[in-house]
Amino acid sequence: MKYNLLGNTGVLVSEIGLGTMNFGAEGSWGVFGALGDDEAAKLVDQALDAGVNFFDTSNIYSQGRSEEVLGKALKGKRHQALIATKVRGRMGPGPNEIGLSRLHILRQVDESLKRLGTDYIDLYQIHNPDQLTDWEETLRALDDLVRSGKVRYIGSSNMTGWEIVKTRAISRQLGLHAFKSSQSYYSLAGRELEREIIPALLDQNMGLIVWSPLAGGFLTGKYSRDSRGSEDDRHAKFAFPPVDLEKTYGILDVLREIAAERETTVSRVAIAWLLHQRAVTTVLVGAKRPDQLEDNLAASGLVLSADELARLDEASRLPVEYPAWPFMEEDDSIIRKHVRS
C-alpha cells in the first residue's frame, strides 16, 4: 500500500480507503448493500491487514448505523485508523436537525463521537454546502471543534471550486482552521471536477478524497451494451452517479482491452487510473464481500503505462469548454516552445 499526504497536514493516508456507506445499511440505504456487524468487521480487518488506514463514513448513513458499526469494528484498533465522518444531512424531523448551523454541528459531532466510540474524529467533513447558513457561522463552529480537540482536521465535500477558494479565504482572513481536503465524485465516467475543482484544490494545496471511483459499479465490467445486469442489481435500482451511457460503454471497451492485456480486472484498471492522477490523495472503495475488497485493493500495485493512460484519456476526456478553447492553439505552441528550450 502506498501513502499520500493529506493536503498540507503532514498526515499520511493510504491511497485506497474504505468507504462504509453499506455498513449497517437499513431502509433506502439497503440499495448499497447491507452489511451487519460481523461482515463489516471482517472487511475492516482485511483492509487494515492490507495497509489501509483511512475509513470514511457519515452521520446520515442509515441514520448513524454506519458510524456505530465502524466504531465497533475498530474497537481496540483505533490507533491504526484515521476516521473521517460528515455533517450536514437531516438527522431528525425537527427544523434544526439539518444544516451547518453552530447548533446542528455541535450537537451532531457529539452524537458521532458516541456512535464511533472515540473521543476524537480525525477528519470532520461538511457533506455539502448549506445555503441557509453564513459561512462564517459554519467555519467558526468547525474551528472551535478543532481547538477543543474533538476534531483533528476539517474537510469539505461536494463543493464547487469557487466555494472551496472562498471558504479558504474566509478562514485565512479570520485566523480559523481551514478545510484540508475535498471529498468529491471522480471516475473515468465522471471527470467534471477537472474543470474547476481540481485546479482549486491544487492551488490551495488540499487533498482530494474520491468517492464512487467505479461510477456506482458501472465500471466493474459487468455492464455492456447488451446487458445492464439483473433487476436486483444496484445500478438497475438506483442509477447513481448518473453516467453518459454511450460514452461510458466506449470507456468500458478500452478498460476491457487493457484488463485483458494485463491479465487483471476492469475494476483494478479503473481505480489504478485514478491513482495516477496527481490531485488524488485517496480513493474510497466500498465492498460487500472480501473478494471484492481484495480486487479493489490490488489496484494499488497496478502501474499503467503511458500508452494505456493515453488510451483511457482519449476515451474519457472532457470536451474543451469556454474560456479555454479560444486560446488552446496559442497556449499549446507556447508550451511546446518552452519544452523544447
C-alpha positions as CSV (number, residue, x, y, z in Angstrom):
1,M,0.0,0.0,0.0
2,K,1.2,3.5,-0.9
3,Y,0.5,6.6,1.2
4,N,0.0,10.2,0.3
5,L,0.0,13.4,2.3
6,L,-3.4,14.8,3.1
7,G,-3.1,18.4,1.8
8,N,-0.6,20.3,3.9
9,T,-1.3,18.4,7.2
10,G,1.7,16.2,7.2
11,V,-0.6,13.2,7.8
12,L,-0.1,10.2,5.5
13,V,-3.2,8.4,4.3
14,S,-3.4,5.1,2.4
15,E,-4.1,5.7,-1.3
16,I,-7.0,3.4,-1.0
17,G,-9.5,4.0,1.8
18,L,-12.6,2.0,2.8
19,G,-16.0,3.7,2.4
20,T,-18.6,2.4,4.8
21,M,-21.9,3.6,3.4
22,N,-23.1,0.0,3.3
23,F,-22.3,-0.7,6.9
24,G,-25.5,-1.4,8.8
25,A,-27.5,-0.2,5.8
26,E,-31.2,-0.1,6.5
27,G,-34.2,1.1,4.6
28,S,-33.4,3.0,1.5
29,W,-29.7,2.7,2.2
30,G,-30.0,-1.0,1.7
31,V,-29.7,-0.4,-2.1
32,F,-25.9,0.0,-1.5
33,G,-25.7,-3.5,0.1
34,A,-26.4,-4.1,3.8
35,L,-23.6,-5.4,6.0
36,G,-24.0,-6.4,9.6
37,D,-21.5,-6.1,12.4
38,D,-19.7,-9.3,11.7
39,E,-19.4,-8.9,8.0
40,A,-18.2,-5.3,8.3
41,A,-15.7,-6.2,11.0
42,K,-14.1,-8.8,8.6
43,L,-13.8,-6.2,5.9
44,V,-12.2,-3.7,8.3
45,D,-9.7,-6.2,9.5
46,Q,-8.9,-7.2,5.9
47,A,-8.4,-3.5,5.0
48,L,-6.1,-2.9,8.0
49,D,-4.1,-6.0,7.2
50,A,-3.6,-4.6,3.6
51,G,-2.3,-1.3,5.0
52,V,-5.5,0.8,4.7
53,N,-5.6,3.4,7.4
54,F,-8.4,5.7,6.1
55,F,-12.0,4.9,6.8
56,D,-14.9,7.1,5.7
57,T,-18.5,7.3,7.0
58,S,-21.2,9.9,7.7
59,N,-23.8,10.5,10.3
60,I,-26.6,10.2,7.7
61,Y,-25.6,6.7,6.5
62,S,-28.6,4.7,7.8
63,Q,-29.1,7.4,10.4
64,G,-25.9,6.7,12.3
65,R,-25.8,2.9,12.0
66,S,-22.7,3.1,9.7
67,E,-20.8,5.0,12.4
68,E,-21.9,2.5,15.1
69,V,-20.8,-0.5,13.0
70,L,-17.4,1.1,12.1
71,G,-16.8,2.1,15.7
72,K,-17.4,-1.5,16.8
73,A,-15.1,-2.9,14.1
74,L,-12.3,-0.6,15.1
75,K,-12.6,-1.2,18.9
76,G,-9.1,-1.9,20.2
77,K,-7.6,-0.8,16.9
78,R,-8.4,2.9,16.9
79,H,-4.7,3.9,16.8
80,Q,-4.4,2.2,13.4
81,A,-7.1,4.2,11.8
82,L,-7.9,7.6,10.5
83,I,-11.6,8.1,10.8
84,A,-13.5,10.5,8.6
85,T,-17.2,11.3,9.0
86,K,-19.5,14.1,7.9
87,V,-22.2,16.5,9.0
88,R,-25.0,18.4,7.3
89,G,-27.7,16.0,6.4
90,R,-31.1,15.6,8.1
91,M,-30.9,13.6,11.4
92,G,-34.4,14.0,12.7
93,P,-37.8,15.6,11.9
94,G,-37.2,18.9,13.7
95,P,-36.5,22.1,11.7
96,N,-32.9,22.4,13.2
97,E,-31.9,18.8,12.7
98,I,-30.2,19.6,9.4
99,G,-27.7,22.0,8.0
100,L,-24.4,23.6,9.0
101,S,-25.5,25.9,11.8
102,R,-23.4,26.0,15.0
103,L,-26.4,24.5,16.8
104,H,-26.6,21.5,14.5
105,I,-22.8,20.9,14.1
106,L,-22.1,21.0,17.9
107,R,-24.9,18.6,18.6
108,Q,-24.0,16.2,15.8
109,V,-20.3,16.0,16.5
110,D,-21.1,14.7,20.0
111,E,-23.5,12.2,18.6
112,S,-21.0,10.9,16.0
113,L,-18.3,10.6,18.7
114,K,-20.7,8.4,20.8
115,R,-21.6,6.2,17.9
116,L,-18.0,5.8,16.8
117,G,-16.9,5.0,20.3
118,T,-14.0,7.5,20.2
119,D,-13.1,10.8,21.8
120,Y,-11.9,12.5,18.6
121,I,-12.5,12.5,14.8
122,D,-9.5,12.7,12.5
123,L,-11.3,14.4,9.6
124,Y,-14.7,16.1,10.1
125,Q,-16.2,17.0,6.7
126,I,-19.3,19.0,5.7
127,H,-21.3,16.7,3.5
128,N,-22.3,19.6,1.2
129,P,-22.9,23.3,1.4
130,D,-25.8,24.8,3.3
131,Q,-27.5,27.8,1.5
132,L,-29.2,28.9,4.7
133,T,-26.2,29.4,6.9
134,D,-23.5,32.0,6.6
135,W,-20.0,30.6,6.0
136,E,-18.5,32.4,9.0
137,E,-21.0,30.7,11.3
138,T,-20.1,27.3,10.0
139,L,-16.3,27.8,9.9
140,R,-16.2,29.3,13.4
141,A,-18.1,26.3,14.7
142,L,-15.7,23.9,13.0
143,D,-12.7,25.8,14.2
144,D,-14.0,25.5,17.8
145,L,-14.2,21.7,17.3
146,V,-10.5,21.6,16.3
147,R,-9.4,23.8,19.2
148,S,-11.4,21.7,21.6
149,G,-9.7,18.5,20.5
150,K,-12.9,16.8,19.3
151,V,-11.7,17.1,15.7
152,R,-8.2,17.0,14.3
153,Y,-8.8,18.4,10.8
154,I,-11.8,19.6,8.8
155,G,-12.7,18.9,5.2
156,S,-15.3,19.8,2.6
157,S,-17.3,17.6,0.3
158,N,-19.3,18.1,-2.9
159,M,-18.4,21.8,-3.2
160,T,-17.6,23.8,-6.3
161,G,-14.2,25.3,-7.0
162,W,-15.2,28.8,-6.2
163,E,-16.8,27.7,-2.9
164,I,-13.6,25.9,-1.9
165,V,-11.4,29.0,-2.6
166,K,-14.0,31.3,-0.9
167,T,-14.1,29.3,2.3
168,R,-10.4,29.0,2.5
169,A,-10.1,32.8,2.1
170,I,-12.6,33.4,4.9
171,S,-10.7,31.0,7.2
172,R,-7.4,32.8,6.4
173,Q,-9.0,36.2,7.0
174,L,-10.4,35.2,10.4
175,G,-7.5,33.2,11.5
176,L,-9.5,29.9,11.6
177,H,-8.6,26.4,10.8
178,A,-9.4,25.7,7.1
179,F,-10.6,22.8,5.0
180,K,-7.7,20.5,4.3
181,S,-9.4,18.3,1.7
182,S,-12.4,17.8,-0.5
183,Q,-14.3,14.6,-0.9
184,S,-15.7,14.6,-4.5
185,Y,-17.0,12.2,-7.1
186,Y,-14.4,11.3,-9.7
187,S,-14.1,8.4,-12.2
188,L,-13.3,7.7,-15.8
189,A,-17.1,8.1,-16.4
190,G,-17.3,11.4,-14.5
191,R,-14.4,13.8,-14.9
192,E,-16.3,17.1,-14.5
193,L,-14.3,18.1,-11.4
194,E,-11.2,18.5,-13.7
195,R,-12.7,21.8,-15.0
196,E,-12.8,23.8,-11.7
197,I,-12.5,21.7,-8.6
198,I,-9.1,20.0,-9.2
199,P,-7.4,23.3,-10.2
200,A,-8.8,24.9,-7.0
201,L,-7.5,22.0,-4.9
202,L,-4.1,22.1,-6.4
203,D,-3.9,25.9,-6.0
204,Q,-4.9,25.6,-2.3
205,N,-2.7,22.5,-1.6
206,M,-5.7,20.5,-0.5
207,G,-6.2,16.7,-0.6
208,L,-8.7,15.0,-2.9
209,I,-10.7,12.1,-1.5
210,V,-12.5,10.3,-4.3
211,W,-15.9,8.7,-3.8
212,S,-17.6,6.3,-6.2
213,P,-14.4,5.6,-8.3
214,L,-16.3,2.9,-10.2
215,A,-19.3,5.1,-11.0
216,G,-21.6,3.2,-8.7
217,G,-20.4,-0.2,-10.0
218,F,-20.8,0.7,-13.7
219,L,-17.0,0.4,-14.3
220,T,-16.7,-3.0,-12.8
221,G,-17.0,-4.7,-16.2
222,K,-20.3,-6.4,-15.6
223,Y,-22.2,-4.0,-17.8
224,S,-22.2,-3.8,-21.6
225,R,-24.3,-2.5,-24.4
226,D,-26.2,-5.9,-24.4
227,S,-26.5,-6.4,-20.7
228,R,-27.5,-3.9,-18.0
229,G,-27.4,-6.5,-15.2
230,S,-30.3,-8.1,-13.3
231,E,-33.3,-6.4,-11.8
232,D,-31.8,-6.8,-8.4
233,D,-28.5,-5.1,-9.4
234,R,-27.8,-1.8,-7.7
235,H,-27.5,0.3,-10.9
236,A,-30.8,-1.1,-12.1
237,K,-32.5,0.0,-8.9
238,F,-30.6,3.3,-8.4
239,A,-28.5,4.7,-11.3
240,F,-26.2,6.8,-9.2
241,P,-24.0,8.5,-10.1
242,P,-25.5,9.3,-13.4
243,V,-23.5,8.3,-16.5
244,D,-23.5,9.1,-20.2
245,L,-24.3,5.5,-21.3
246,E,-22.8,5.6,-24.8
247,K,-19.6,7.3,-23.8
248,T,-19.2,5.0,-20.8
249,Y,-19.7,1.9,-22.9
250,G,-16.8,3.2,-25.0
251,I,-14.7,3.7,-21.9
252,L,-15.5,0.1,-20.8
253,D,-14.3,-1.1,-24.2
254,V,-10.9,0.3,-23.6
255,L,-10.9,-0.9,-19.9
256,R,-11.6,-4.4,-21.0
257,E,-8.9,-4.3,-23.6
258,I,-6.3,-3.2,-21.1
259,A,-7.5,-5.6,-18.4
260,A,-7.2,-8.5,-20.9
261,E,-3.7,-7.4,-22.0
262,R,-2.6,-7.1,-18.3
263,E,-4.5,-10.2,-17.2
264,T,-6.2,-8.2,-14.5
265,T,-9.7,-6.9,-13.9
266,V,-11.6,-4.0,-15.3
267,S,-12.2,-2.6,-11.7
268,R,-8.5,-2.6,-10.9
269,V,-7.6,-0.7,-14.1
270,A,-10.4,1.9,-13.5
271,I,-9.1,2.5,-9.9
272,A,-5.5,2.5,-11.0
273,W,-6.2,5.2,-13.5
274,L,-7.4,7.4,-10.6
275,L,-4.3,6.6,-8.6
276,H,-2.2,8.0,-11.5
277,Q,-4.0,11.4,-11.3
278,R,-1.7,13.8,-9.4
279,A,-4.5,15.6,-7.4
280,V,-5.8,12.3,-5.9
281,T,-4.9,11.6,-2.3
282,T,-7.0,8.6,-1.6
283,V,-9.7,6.6,-3.4
284,L,-12.6,5.2,-1.4
285,V,-13.7,1.7,-2.3
286,G,-16.9,0.1,-1.0
287,A,-17.2,-3.7,-0.9
288,K,-19.8,-6.2,0.1
289,R,-17.6,-9.2,0.0
290,P,-13.9,-10.0,0.9
291,D,-13.1,-10.9,-2.8
292,Q,-14.4,-7.6,-4.0
293,L,-12.3,-5.7,-1.5
294,E,-9.2,-7.8,-2.4
295,D,-9.7,-7.0,-6.0
296,N,-10.1,-3.2,-5.4
297,L,-7.0,-3.2,-3.1
298,A,-4.9,-4.8,-5.7
299,A,-5.2,-1.7,-7.8
300,S,-2.7,-0.1,-5.5
301,G,0.1,-2.1,-7.2
302,L,-1.0,-1.7,-10.8
303,V,1.2,0.7,-12.7
304,L,-0.3,1.8,-16.0
305,S,1.9,2.6,-19.0
306,A,1.9,6.0,-20.8
307,D,0.2,4.3,-23.7
308,E,-2.5,2.8,-21.5
309,L,-3.2,6.1,-19.8
310,A,-3.4,7.9,-23.1
311,R,-5.9,5.3,-24.4
312,L,-8.1,5.8,-21.3
313,D,-7.8,9.6,-21.6
314,E,-8.8,9.5,-25.2
315,A,-12.0,7.6,-24.4
316,S,-13.0,9.6,-21.3
317,R,-11.7,13.1,-21.6
318,L,-14.0,16.1,-21.3
319,P,-14.7,18.4,-24.2
320,V,-12.8,21.6,-24.1
321,E,-15.1,24.4,-22.9
322,Y,-15.0,28.2,-22.9
323,P,-13.0,30.1,-21.9
324,A,-10.3,27.5,-22.7
325,W,-10.9,26.9,-26.3
326,P,-10.2,30.3,-27.8
327,F,-6.6,30.1,-26.7
328,M,-5.8,26.4,-27.0
329,E,-3.6,26.7,-30.1
330,E,-1.7,29.7,-28.7
331,D,-1.2,28.0,-25.3
332,D,-0.1,24.7,-26.9
333,S,2.5,26.5,-29.1
334,I,3.9,28.3,-26.1
335,I,4.1,25.1,-24.1
336,R,5.9,23.3,-27.0
337,K,8.4,26.1,-27.4
338,H,9.1,26.1,-23.6
339,V,9.6,22.4,-23.5
340,R,12.0,22.4,-26.5
341,S,14.0,25.2,-24.9
